[in-house]
Amino acid sequence: MSVNLSVFLVIFGCALVTFLPRVLPFILVRNYKMPAALSKWLSFIPVCIFTALIVNSFLVKEGNTVNVDWTVVAAIIPALLAAIYKKNLSLTVIVGIISMAVVRFFA
């Protein structure tokens, strides 16, 4: 399969635009001490993102009603327990992926 130059440049540009906003903040603030209030506020961001992803996954809008997808809830519970007890993002993601795979296999 061949890729012409314009397609390659678009893919490279998209990768760069995706990569820079995620890496630049870490590079810029690694030598600075942030105020305690800012550090505390930033500590809530992973929880907010995790909650937004979870709620978006298990609440399904059908017409004028909102229903709960119980298969997703069954996969969320082990991931949530892993997050609470181990406080390890990588482990939480792995448990969530495995849980969803198991639920989809049997559902």
C-alpha positions as CSV (number, residue, x, y, z in Angstrom):
1,M,0.0,0.0,0.0
2,S,1.4,3.4,-0.9
3,V,0.7,6.7,0.7
4,N,1.1,9.9,-1.2
5,L,2.9,12.8,0.4
6,S,-0.3,14.9,1.1
7,V,-1.9,12.0,3.1
8,F,1.3,11.5,5.0
9,L,1.6,15.2,5.9
10,V,-2.1,15.3,7.1
11,I,-1.5,12.2,9.3
12,F,1.8,13.7,10.6
13,G,0.1,17.1,11.3
14,C,-2.8,15.4,13.1
15,A,-0.4,13.5,15.2
16,L,1.6,16.6,16.1
17,V,-1.5,18.6,16.9
18,T,-2.7,15.7,19.2
19,F,0.7,15.2,20.8
20,L,1.8,18.8,21.6
21,P,-1.2,19.9,23.8
22,R,-0.7,16.7,25.9
23,V,3.1,17.0,26.3
24,L,3.8,20.8,26.4
25,P,2.1,21.5,29.7
26,F,4.3,18.8,31.4
27,I,7.5,20.2,29.8
28,L,6.6,23.8,30.7
29,V,5.7,23.2,34.4
30,R,8.2,20.5,35.4
31,N,10.6,23.1,36.8
32,Y,8.1,25.2,38.6
33,K,6.4,24.7,42.0
34,M,2.7,25.1,41.6
35,P,0.6,26.6,44.4
36,A,-1.1,24.0,46.6
37,A,-4.6,25.1,45.6
38,L,-3.8,24.6,41.9
39,S,-2.3,21.2,42.6
40,K,-5.4,20.2,44.6
41,W,-7.6,21.4,41.8
42,L,-5.6,19.5,39.1
43,S,-5.8,16.3,41.2
44,F,-9.6,16.2,40.5
45,I,-9.2,16.2,36.7
46,P,-8.6,12.4,36.3
47,V,-11.7,11.7,38.4
48,C,-13.8,14.0,36.3
49,I,-12.6,12.5,33.1
50,F,-13.2,9.0,34.4
51,T,-16.7,9.9,35.5
52,A,-17.6,11.6,32.2
53,L,-16.4,8.5,30.2
54,I,-18.3,6.1,32.5
55,V,-21.6,8.1,32.5
56,N,-21.4,8.5,28.7
57,S,-21.0,4.7,28.4
58,F,-23.8,3.4,30.5
59,L,-26.5,6.0,30.0
60,V,-28.2,5.5,26.6
61,K,-30.7,8.0,25.2
62,E,-33.5,6.3,23.2
63,G,-36.1,8.8,22.0
64,N,-37.2,10.9,24.9
65,T,-36.0,8.4,27.6
66,V,-32.7,7.7,29.1
67,N,-31.9,4.0,29.8
68,V,-29.1,2.3,31.7
69,D,-27.0,-0.2,29.8
70,W,-26.6,-2.9,32.5
71,T,-23.9,-4.8,30.6
72,V,-21.7,-1.7,30.8
73,V,-22.5,-1.3,34.5
74,A,-21.4,-4.9,35.0
75,A,-18.1,-4.1,33.5
76,I,-17.7,-0.8,35.3
77,I,-18.0,-2.3,38.8
78,P,-14.7,-4.3,38.8
79,A,-12.9,-1.3,37.2
80,L,-14.3,1.1,39.8
81,L,-13.3,-1.3,42.6
82,A,-9.8,-1.5,41.2
83,A,-9.6,2.3,41.0
84,I,-10.8,2.7,44.6
85,Y,-8.6,0.1,46.2
86,K,-5.4,0.3,44.1
87,K,-5.5,3.9,42.9
88,N,-3.5,2.9,39.8
89,L,-4.8,4.2,36.5
90,S,-3.1,1.5,34.4
91,L,-4.5,-1.3,36.5
92,T,-8.0,0.4,36.4
93,V,-7.9,0.6,32.6
94,I,-6.7,-3.0,32.2
95,V,-9.4,-4.3,34.6
96,G,-12.0,-2.3,32.7
97,I,-10.9,-3.6,29.3
98,I,-10.9,-7.2,30.6
99,S,-14.2,-6.8,32.3
100,M,-15.8,-5.3,29.2
101,A,-14.4,-8.1,27.1
102,V,-15.8,-10.8,29.5
103,V,-19.2,-9.1,29.6
104,R,-19.4,-8.8,25.8
105,F,-18.3,-12.4,25.4
106,F,-21.1,-13.7,27.6
107,A,-23.7,-11.2,26.7
